[in-house]
Amino acid sequence: MQSKTYGGVTVVFDPEELKTSELINDACPGALQIIQEKWGLKAPKDCRIQVMTSGWKFIFQSAPWPWRLLLLDTFPF
């Protein structure tokens, strides 16, 4: 995993997702500005974006630890 910080937002990605992380880099300043203007919210001090283009990877990494064991048992099905 690699990470880059763009304007206070850390983007974590696999090396093959570099192009996607650069796209996020381009979108972050505008998105943060809209959030600031619309709702008056600032970006959190520790703001991270995890780039995952695989559906299974997303499901597994976003699941709580006890659920991961259940997912591993049912993964082949």
Secondary structure by P-SEA (a helix, b strand, c coil): cbbbbcccbbbbbcccaaaaaaaaaaaaaaaaaaaaaacccccccbbbbbbbccaaaaaaaaccaaaaaaaaaaccc
